[in-house]
Amino acid sequence: MKVLLLGSGGREYTFCHQLAKSPHQPQLFIAPGNAGTAQFGTNIEVSPTDFEGLKQAVLTHEIEMVIVGPEVPLVEGVVDFFAADQELAHIPVIGPSKQGAELEGSKEFAKAFMQRHNIPTAAFQSFTKDTLAEGLTYLETVTPPYVLKADGLAAGKGVVILNELAAAKAELTAMLADAKFGEASQKVVVEEFLDGIELSCFMLTDGKSYKILPMAKDYKRIGEGDTGLNTGGMGAVSPVPFADETFVQKIKSQVVAPTMQGLQQDGIPYVGFVFIGLIKVGENPKVIEYNVRMGDPETQVVLPRIQNDLFELLQATASGTLDSIKLTIDKLSVSTIVAVSGGYPESYEKGKAIRGIDPSDFVVHAGTAMVDEELVTSGGRVLSATGVGDDHNQAIAQSYQALSKIDFEGIYYRKDIGFDL
């Protein structure tokens, strides 16, 4: 079967790596892919948001299934585009409809969904430029720290947590009146601060039934000790040591089941992955956010723990027969640690030569490219090293061992991933 995977990061590399193991030997095409995905299939120079370009690629290469990696094409309606086109409508797309993608595309939509279906989350209010004065007054009633979230997609950078009221007022003004995050902050959600430890729950659904995938914990801040600016993710581990059986049962009954029931009750078509960002407050889970695709770098630690054939899982998802599959999860621990360009998540240079990747290590390509037959950096998060062990300490040690061999100008990675476990 010919499969088109949309995206160019570590998540997409990991999908390719796992799909390539399938005895069904799907023929992979990646749009646009990176230097690493090229070893598993054919990279196609098409943006995931160029829907007409995707259509031409699908027809040219006779694609039979599409897997959507990143959130932006989903929020912009790539699934609806395929469904509405006579030449494409028969091709299954793994990803939710535009309506379903609003769970990630709009923080306010997601909060209202949770409120409607009694899913535990932080108290909130949302404001626009026209109601800025009300927002500033509302901040005076909130107990600090103050949590401000741009309503739309802001590449993981639209969340600000501040301790001082004056700073929070200035930030709310910058987001709404000065469009700090562009269209993403035309509306801002002001949220109750939740104190706890974060983790992520992943599901795969065919629209009727669902499977809960391995849970993971990621590390968002650039600095060690979880300090500094937010990033797309500096590392991840799975399983999550503090998610014991009792806590996992609470996640299933209080979050997962009502989320799936809510989608069905609201008549929201949803086929694909659901990524629930959670926080453990005391002994109870609360939802921080929904994402409508797999996470990056969490995919790098979740997929290797699934013992099933990933291609068969996705075929069952596409055909609505997911309930016929018994999901088997490996007990081993997996970690991934991300190496980034110097200066990331702010400005950074590209085109730095990458050396020292050991072919025997599980090194995941993300922001990499081939230029004149030389592997170079082409993004902020360049690559990650994935380790496997009997426990998370062994896995993390293996990740650091692999990273210690790799070098490019300005390379940086956190030395404390897993420090809080």
QUIHUSUL-V848284 format. One record per helix or strand of 3 or more residues. SS is the DSSP state (hx for helix, st for strand). FROM is the first residue (numbers start at 0). LEN is the number of residues. If there is no record, write none. Layout:
BEGIN
ss:SS from:FROM len:LEN
ss:SS from:FROM len:LEN
END
This chain:
BEGIN
ss:st from:1 len:6
ss:hx from:9 len:10
ss:st from:26 len:6
ss:hx from:36 len:3
ss:st from:40 len:4
ss:hx from:50 len:10
ss:st from:64 len:4
ss:hx from:70 len:5
ss:hx from:77 len:7
ss:st from:91 len:3
ss:hx from:97 len:8
ss:hx from:106 len:10
ss:st from:123 len:5
ss:hx from:128 len:11
ss:st from:145 len:5
ss:st from:158 len:4
ss:hx from:164 len:12
ss:hx from:181 len:4
ss:st from:186 len:5
ss:st from:196 len:9
ss:st from:209 len:3
ss:st from:215 len:8
ss:st from:226 len:12
ss:hx from:244 len:21
ss:st from:271 len:10
ss:st from:283 len:8
ss:hx from:298 len:7
ss:hx from:309 len:10
ss:hx from:321 len:3
ss:st from:332 len:8
ss:st from:361 len:4
ss:st from:367 len:4
ss:st from:373 len:4
ss:st from:380 len:9
ss:hx from:391 len:12
END
